[in-house]
């Protein structure tokens, strides 16, 4: 596969702000890449540097093999971008704005734009100044997507959208991937990232701490375990198993986090009459918080 986005030790520092340091990343053609991090972690700085809106302090970045600092104009022609914060001329409506972008991008038909508007329930006739934040976000999404660019870079794309529109947006992202196009987006909505992303990068304090496939990231960490016994069981032996944390008892049930050592736990449980067992992987949100708080397991 071909890397659509590639960075080599990409670093951007400015003023008193933290910026980003030594970002090494490759986003492959046809994948949906989720970029996660708390506010101030460096997500937006990374995106702005990728788009050539900021010059790197050191290192380099390429999109479609073009240097993002020196060749940003041809790059922008191939990228649909939704910034985290954007302004539209509030005297215009969505239809006029899309026609303006169509002329700039050399798009002769707005048929796909109108399809997107229908699916996202966007009002293209109402002046921008009369739209809510969520409805402005819909216009922003349409302008990023309607020309069917080979790469979408979206910063918090579902901010302000209601749940039904979020669901439709995720379907659209799946269609983009099916067409072989690439999506790079940051998000705070971790369940949607888990649903739609092929790989996930987590950035913390300006540094990329991990890049994993979604399944690998979720599956290699701890599990939530609940053991339901026929009668009360002493929790003390379970608490001594290496990797058992946050042990709680409720009647005949023992609940805990298991960080490895499944064999020891099963052998101890088998000494008692087990009525039921729940063994569940953590949510992406729990994994993200573990990286964020510095407690990676």
C-alpha positions as a Markdown table, in Angstrom:
| # | Residue | x | y | z |
|---|---|---|---|---|
| 1 | Unk | 0.0 | 0.0 | 0.0 |
| 2 | Unk | 1.0 | 3.6 | -0.7 |
| 3 | Unk | 1.5 | 6.1 | 2.2 |
| 4 | Unk | -0.8 | 9.1 | 1.5 |
| 5 | Unk | 0.5 | 10.9 | 4.5 |
| 6 | Unk | 4.0 | 10.5 | 5.8 |
| 7 | Unk | 5.9 | 12.4 | 8.5 |
| 8 | Unk | 9.5 | 12.1 | 9.6 |
| 9 | Unk | 10.4 | 13.5 | 13.0 |
| 10 | Unk | 7.9 | 16.3 | 12.4 |
| 11 | Unk | 8.3 | 19.0 | 15.0 |
| 12 | Unk | 6.6 | 22.3 | 15.5 |
| 13 | Unk | 7.4 | 24.6 | 18.5 |
| 14 | Unk | 6.2 | 28.1 | 18.9 |
| 15 | Unk | 6.1 | 30.6 | 21.7 |
| 16 | Unk | 5.1 | 29.1 | 25.1 |
| 17 | Unk | 2.9 | 26.5 | 23.5 |
| 18 | Unk | 3.9 | 22.9 | 23.6 |
| 19 | Unk | 3.5 | 22.1 | 19.9 |
| 20 | Unk | 4.5 | 18.7 | 18.6 |
| 21 | Unk | 7.8 | 16.8 | 18.8 |
| 22 | Unk | 9.2 | 14.0 | 16.6 |
| 23 | Unk | 6.0 | 12.8 | 15.0 |
| 24 | Unk | 6.7 | 9.7 | 12.8 |
| 25 | Unk | 3.5 | 8.6 | 11.0 |
| 26 | Unk | 2.4 | 6.9 | 7.8 |
| 27 | Unk | -1.3 | 6.8 | 6.8 |
| 28 | Unk | -2.0 | 4.3 | 4.0 |
| 29 | Unk | -4.2 | 4.8 | 1.0 |
| 30 | Unk | -7.8 | 3.7 | 1.6 |
| 31 | Unk | -7.7 | 3.6 | 5.3 |
| 32 | Unk | -9.6 | 5.6 | 7.9 |
| 33 | Unk | -7.1 | 6.9 | 10.5 |
| 34 | Unk | -8.2 | 8.2 | 13.9 |
| 35 | Unk | -6.1 | 10.8 | 15.7 |
| 36 | Unk | -6.8 | 11.0 | 19.4 |
| 37 | Unk | -5.7 | 13.2 | 22.2 |
| 38 | Unk | -7.0 | 15.6 | 24.8 |
| 39 | Unk | -7.2 | 19.3 | 24.2 |
| 40 | Unk | -3.8 | 20.8 | 23.9 |
| 41 | Unk | -2.1 | 17.5 | 23.0 |
| 42 | Unk | -1.1 | 18.7 | 19.5 |
| 43 | Unk | -3.8 | 17.3 | 17.2 |
| 44 | Unk | -4.7 | 20.6 | 15.5 |
| 45 | Unk | -1.0 | 21.7 | 15.3 |
| 46 | Unk | -0.3 | 18.4 | 13.5 |
| 47 | Unk | -3.1 | 19.0 | 11.1 |
| 48 | Unk | -2.2 | 22.6 | 10.4 |
| 49 | Unk | 1.4 | 21.6 | 9.8 |
| 50 | Unk | 0.3 | 18.8 | 7.4 |
| 51 | Unk | -1.7 | 21.3 | 5.4 |
| 52 | Unk | 1.1 | 23.8 | 5.2 |
| 53 | Unk | -0.6 | 26.4 | 7.3 |
| 54 | Unk | 2.4 | 26.2 | 9.7 |
| 55 | Unk | 6.0 | 25.6 | 8.8 |
| 56 | Unk | 7.7 | 22.8 | 10.7 |
| 57 | Unk | 10.5 | 23.7 | 13.1 |
| 58 | Unk | 12.3 | 20.6 | 12.0 |
| 59 | Unk | 11.5 | 17.3 | 10.3 |
| 60 | Unk | 9.2 | 17.0 | 7.3 |
| 61 | Unk | 5.8 | 15.9 | 6.1 |
| 62 | Unk | 4.6 | 14.7 | 2.8 |
| 63 | Unk | 1.1 | 14.2 | 1.3 |
| 64 | Unk | 1.0 | 12.2 | -1.9 |
| 65 | Unk | 4.8 | 12.4 | -2.0 |
| 66 | Unk | 4.7 | 16.2 | -2.0 |
| 67 | Unk | 6.4 | 18.3 | 0.6 |
| 68 | Unk | 3.7 | 19.9 | 2.7 |
| 69 | Unk | 5.7 | 23.1 | 3.3 |
| 70 | Unk | 7.0 | 23.7 | -0.2 |
| 71 | Unk | 4.2 | 22.2 | -2.3 |
| 72 | Unk | 1.0 | 23.1 | -0.3 |
| 73 | Unk | -0.9 | 24.5 | -3.3 |
| 74 | Unk | -1.1 | 21.2 | -5.3 |
| 75 | Unk | -1.7 | 19.3 | -2.1 |
| 76 | Unk | -4.7 | 21.5 | -1.2 |
| 77 | Unk | -6.2 | 20.6 | -4.6 |
| 78 | Unk | -6.3 | 17.0 | -3.5 |
| 79 | Unk | -7.5 | 17.4 | 0.0 |
| 80 | Unk | -10.9 | 18.1 | 1.5 |
| 81 | Unk | -10.4 | 19.8 | 4.8 |
| 82 | Unk | -12.7 | 20.6 | 7.7 |
| 83 | Unk | -10.9 | 22.7 | 10.3 |
| 84 | Unk | -11.9 | 22.4 | 14.0 |
| 85 | Unk | -12.9 | 26.1 | 13.8 |
| 86 | Unk | -14.0 | 27.7 | 10.6 |
| 87 | Unk | -15.8 | 30.8 | 9.5 |
| 88 | Unk | -18.2 | 31.1 | 6.5 |
| 89 | Unk | -19.5 | 34.4 | 5.0 |
| 90 | Unk | -22.7 | 34.8 | 7.1 |
| 91 | Unk | -24.3 | 36.8 | 4.3 |
| 92 | Unk | -24.3 | 33.8 | 2.0 |
| 93 | Unk | -26.2 | 30.6 | 2.2 |
| 94 | Unk | -24.9 | 27.0 | 1.8 |
| 95 | Unk | -25.8 | 26.8 | -1.9 |
| 96 | Unk | -23.8 | 29.9 | -2.8 |
| 97 | Unk | -20.8 | 28.8 | -0.7 |
| 98 | Unk | -20.8 | 25.4 | -2.4 |
| 99 | Unk | -21.0 | 27.0 | -5.8 |
| 100 | Unk | -18.0 | 29.2 | -4.9 |
| 101 | Unk | -16.0 | 26.1 | -3.8 |
| 102 | Unk | -17.1 | 24.2 | -6.9 |
| 103 | Unk | -15.7 | 27.0 | -9.2 |
| 104 | Unk | -12.4 | 27.0 | -7.2 |
| 105 | Unk | -12.1 | 23.2 | -7.4 |
| 106 | Unk | -13.2 | 22.9 | -11.0 |
| 107 | Unk | -16.3 | 20.8 | -10.1 |
| 108 | Unk | -19.0 | 21.2 | -12.8 |
| 109 | Unk | -21.9 | 19.5 | -10.9 |
| 110 | Unk | -23.3 | 19.9 | -7.5 |
| 111 | Unk | -25.3 | 16.7 | -7.6 |
| 112 | Unk | -23.1 | 15.0 | -5.0 |
| 113 | Unk | -23.2 | 18.1 | -2.8 |
| 114 | Unk | -27.0 | 18.0 | -2.9 |
| 115 | Unk | -27.0 | 14.3 | -2.1 |
| 116 | Unk | -24.8 | 15.0 | 0.9 |
| 117 | Unk | -27.1 | 17.9 | 2.0 |
| 118 | Unk | -30.1 | 15.5 | 1.9 |
| 119 | Unk | -28.4 | 12.8 | 3.8 |
| 120 | Unk | -27.0 | 15.2 | 6.5 |
| 121 | Unk | -30.3 | 17.1 | 6.6 |
| 122 | Unk | -28.5 | 20.4 | 5.8 |
| 123 | Unk | -30.4 | 23.5 | 4.8 |
| 124 | Unk | -28.6 | 25.1 | 1.9 |
| 125 | Unk | -31.1 | 27.9 | 1.4 |
| 126 | Unk | -30.9 | 29.6 | 4.8 |
| 127 | Unk | -28.3 | 32.3 | 5.4 |
| 128 | Unk | -25.3 | 31.1 | 7.4 |
| 129 | Unk | -25.9 | 33.8 | 10.1 |
| 130 | Unk | -29.2 | 32.0 | 10.9 |
| 131 | Unk | -27.8 | 28.5 | 11.2 |
| 132 | Unk | -27.0 | 26.8 | 14.5 |
| 133 | Unk | -23.5 | 25.5 | 15.2 |
| 134 | Unk | -24.5 | 22.0 | 14.1 |
| 135 | Unk | -26.1 | 23.2 | 10.9 |
| 136 | Unk | -23.0 | 25.2 | 10.1 |
| 137 | Unk | -20.9 | 22.1 | 10.7 |
| 138 | Unk | -23.0 | 20.3 | 8.1 |
| 139 | Unk | -22.1 | 22.9 | 5.5 |
| 140 | Unk | -18.5 | 22.6 | 6.5 |
| 141 | Unk | -18.6 | 18.8 | 6.0 |
| 142 | Unk | -20.3 | 19.1 | 2.6 |
| 143 | Unk | -17.7 | 21.6 | 1.4 |
| 144 | Unk | -14.9 | 19.2 | 2.5 |
| 145 | Unk | -16.5 | 16.1 | 0.8 |
| 146 | Unk | -18.5 | 17.2 | -2.2 |
| 147 | Unk | -15.6 | 17.2 | -4.7 |
| 148 | Unk | -14.7 | 13.6 | -3.7 |
| 149 | Unk | -11.1 | 14.4 | -3.0 |
| 150 | Unk | -8.7 | 11.5 | -2.6 |
| 151 | Unk | -7.9 | 12.6 | 1.0 |
| 152 | Unk | -10.1 | 14.0 | 3.7 |
| 153 | Unk | -8.6 | 15.7 | 6.7 |
| 154 | Unk | -11.3 | 16.4 | 9.3 |
| 155 | Unk | -10.8 | 18.0 | 12.7 |
| 156 | Unk | -13.6 | 17.0 | 15.1 |
| 157 | Unk | -16.0 | 16.4 | 12.2 |
| 158 | Unk | -19.1 | 15.5 | 14.3 |
| 159 | Unk | -19.0 | 18.4 | 16.7 |
| 160 | Unk | -22.5 | 19.9 | 17.2 |
| 161 | Unk | -24.2 | 17.1 | 15.1 |
| 162 | Unk | -27.2 | 15.3 | 16.5 |
| 163 | Unk | -26.9 | 11.5 | 16.9 |
| 164 | Unk | -28.9 | 10.7 | 13.7 |
| 165 | Unk | -26.6 | 12.9 | 11.6 |
| 166 | Unk | -23.5 | 11.5 | 13.3 |
| 167 | Unk | -24.7 | 8.0 | 12.2 |
| 168 | Unk | -25.2 | 9.1 | 8.6 |
| 169 | Unk | -21.7 | 10.7 | 8.7 |
| 170 | Unk | -20.2 | 7.4 | 9.7 |
| 171 | Unk | -21.9 | 5.7 | 6.8 |
| 172 | Unk | -20.4 | 8.3 | 4.5 |
| 173 | Unk | -17.0 | 7.7 | 5.9 |
| 174 | Unk | -17.4 | 4.0 | 5.2 |
| 175 | Unk | -18.4 | 4.8 | 1.6 |
| 176 | Unk | -15.3 | 7.0 | 1.2 |
| 177 | Unk | -13.1 | 4.1 | 2.4 |
| 178 | Unk | -14.9 | 1.7 | 0.0 |
| 179 | Unk | -14.0 | 4.0 | -2.9 |
| 180 | Unk | -10.3 | 3.7 | -2.0 |
| 181 | Unk | -10.0 | 7.2 | -0.6 |
| 182 | Unk | -8.3 | 8.1 | 2.6 |
| 183 | Unk | -9.6 | 9.8 | 5.8 |
| 184 | Unk | -7.6 | 11.3 | 8.6 |
| 185 | Unk | -9.6 | 12.7 | 11.4 |
| 186 | Unk | -9.3 | 13.8 | 15.0 |
| 187 | Unk | -12.2 | 13.2 | 17.3 |
| 188 | Unk | -13.2 | 13.2 | 21.0 |
| 189 | Unk | -16.1 | 10.9 | 20.2 |
| 190 | Unk | -14.3 | 7.6 | 21.0 |
| 191 | Unk | -17.2 | 5.2 | 20.3 |
| 192 | Unk | -17.4 | 6.5 | 16.7 |
| 193 | Unk | -13.6 | 6.2 | 16.3 |
| 194 | Unk | -13.8 | 2.6 | 17.5 |
| 195 | Unk | -16.5 | 1.9 | 15.0 |
| 196 | Unk | -15.1 | 3.4 | 11.8 |
| 197 | Unk | -11.3 | 3.7 | 12.1 |
| 198 | Unk | -8.8 | 1.1 | 10.8 |
| 199 | Unk | -6.0 | 2.4 | 12.8 |
| 200 | Unk | -5.6 | 4.9 | 15.7 |
| 201 | Unk | -2.8 | 7.2 | 16.7 |
| 202 | Unk | -2.8 | 8.6 | 20.3 |
| 203 | Unk | -0.9 | 11.9 | 20.8 |
| 204 | Unk | -0.1 | 13.1 | 24.3 |
| 205 | Unk | 1.9 | 16.2 | 25.3 |
| 206 | Unk | 2.9 | 16.7 | 21.6 |
| 207 | Unk | 4.3 | 13.2 | 21.2 |
| 208 | Unk | 2.8 | 10.3 | 19.3 |
| 209 | Unk | 2.6 | 7.6 | 22.0 |
| 210 | Unk | 1.2 | 4.7 | 20.0 |
| 211 | Unk | -0.2 | 3.8 | 16.6 |
| 212 | Unk | -2.2 | 0.5 | 16.4 |
| 213 | Unk | -5.0 | -1.1 | 14.5 |
| 214 | Unk | -8.2 | -0.6 | 16.4 |
| 215 | Unk | -8.6 | -4.2 | 17.2 |
| 216 | Unk | -5.0 | -4.6 | 18.4 |
| 217 | Unk | -5.3 | -1.5 | 20.6 |
| 218 | Unk | -8.4 | -2.8 | 22.3 |
| 219 | Unk | -7.5 | -6.4 | 22.5 |
| 220 | Unk | -4.0 | -6.2 | 23.9 |
| 221 | Unk | -5.1 | -4.4 | 27.1 |
| 222 | Unk | -6.9 | -5.6 | 30.3 |
| 223 | Unk | -10.3 | -7.3 | 30.5 |
| 224 | Unk | -13.3 | -6.7 | 32.8 |
| 225 | Unk | -14.0 | -10.0 | 34.6 |
| 226 | Unk | -17.1 | -10.9 | 36.6 |
| 227 | Unk | -17.2 | -14.4 | 38.3 |
| 228 | Unk | -20.6 | -15.5 | 39.7 |
| 229 | Unk | -20.3 | -18.4 | 42.1 |
| 230 | Unk | -22.9 | -20.7 | 43.6 |
| 231 | Unk | -22.1 | -19.3 | 47.0 |
| 232 | Unk | -19.9 | -16.7 | 48.8 |
| 233 | Unk | -16.2 | -16.9 | 47.9 |
| 234 | Unk | -13.2 | -15.4 | 49.8 |
| 235 | Unk | -11.8 | -12.6 | 47.5 |
| 236 | Unk | -8.4 | -12.6 | 49.2 |
| 237 | Unk | -6.8 | -15.3 | 47.0 |
| 238 | Unk | -8.0 | -13.6 | 43.9 |
| 239 | Unk | -6.6 | -10.2 | 45.0 |
| 240 | Unk | -3.1 | -11.9 | 45.2 |
| 241 | Unk | -3.1 | -13.0 | 41.6 |
| 242 | Unk | -0.7 | -10.9 | 39.6 |
| 243 | Unk | -2.6 | -8.6 | 37.3 |
| 244 | Unk | -5.9 | -8.5 | 39.2 |
| 245 | Unk | -6.9 | -4.9 | 40.1 |
| 246 | Unk | -9.9 | -3.1 | 41.4 |
| 247 | Unk | -11.4 | -6.2 | 42.9 |
| 248 | Unk | -15.0 | -5.8 | 44.2 |
| 249 | Unk | -17.4 | -8.2 | 45.8 |
| 250 | Unk | -21.2 | -8.2 | 45.6 |
| 251 | Unk | -22.8 | -11.2 | 47.2 |
| 252 | Unk | -21.7 | -14.2 | 45.2 |
| 253 | Unk | -20.0 | -12.1 | 42.5 |
| 254 | Unk | -16.4 | -11.1 | 42.2 |
| 255 | Unk | -15.6 | -8.3 | 39.7 |
| 256 | Unk | -12.1 | -7.0 | 38.7 |
| 257 | Unk | -9.8 | -5.9 | 36.0 |
| 258 | Unk | -7.5 | -8.6 | 34.7 |
| 259 | Unk | -4.2 | -7.5 | 33.2 |
| 260 | Unk | -2.9 | -10.8 | 31.9 |
| 261 | Unk | -2.5 | -14.0 | 33.9 |
| 262 | Unk | -5.8 | -15.6 | 32.7 |
| 263 | Unk | -4.5 | -19.1 | 33.5 |
| 264 | Unk | -4.0 | -18.4 | 37.2 |
| 265 | Unk | -7.4 | -16.8 | 37.5 |
| 266 | Unk | -9.2 | -19.7 | 35.8 |
| 267 | Unk | -7.4 | -22.3 | 37.9 |
| 268 | Unk | -8.3 | -20.5 | 41.1 |
| 269 | Unk | -12.0 | -20.0 | 40.0 |
| 270 | Unk | -12.3 | -23.7 | 39.1 |
| 271 | Unk | -11.8 | -24.6 | 42.8 |
| 272 | Unk | -15.3 | -23.3 | 43.4 |
| 273 | Unk | -18.7 | -23.8 | 41.6 |
| 274 | Unk | -18.9 | -21.2 | 38.9 |
| 275 | Unk | -22.4 | -20.3 | 37.8 |
| 276 | Unk | -21.5 | -17.7 | 35.2 |
| 277 | Unk | -18.5 | -15.7 | 33.9 |
| 278 | Unk | -18.3 | -12.4 | 32.0 |
| 279 | Unk | -15.1 | -11.5 | 30.3 |
| 280 | Unk | -15.2 | -8.2 | 28.4 |
| 281 | Unk | -12.7 | -6.0 | 26.7 |
| 282 | Unk | -12.5 | -2.4 | 27.8 |
| 283 | Unk | -13.9 | 0.5 | 25.8 |
| 284 | Unk | -11.7 | 2.6 | 23.6 |
| 285 | Unk | -12.4 | 5.4 | 26.0 |
| 286 | Unk | -10.8 | 3.5 | 28.9 |
| 287 | Unk | -7.8 | 2.7 | 26.9 |
| 288 | Unk | -7.4 | 6.3 | 25.8 |
| 289 | Unk | -7.6 | 7.5 | 29.4 |
| 290 | Unk | -4.9 | 4.9 | 30.4 |
| 291 | Unk | -2.5 | 6.5 | 27.8 |
| 292 | Unk | -3.6 | 10.0 | 28.7 |
| 293 | Unk | -3.0 | 9.5 | 32.5 |
| 294 | Unk | 0.3 | 7.7 | 31.9 |
| 295 | Unk | -1.0 | 4.4 | 33.1 |
| 296 | Unk | -0.6 | 2.3 | 29.9 |
| 297 | Unk | -1.0 | -1.3 | 30.6 |
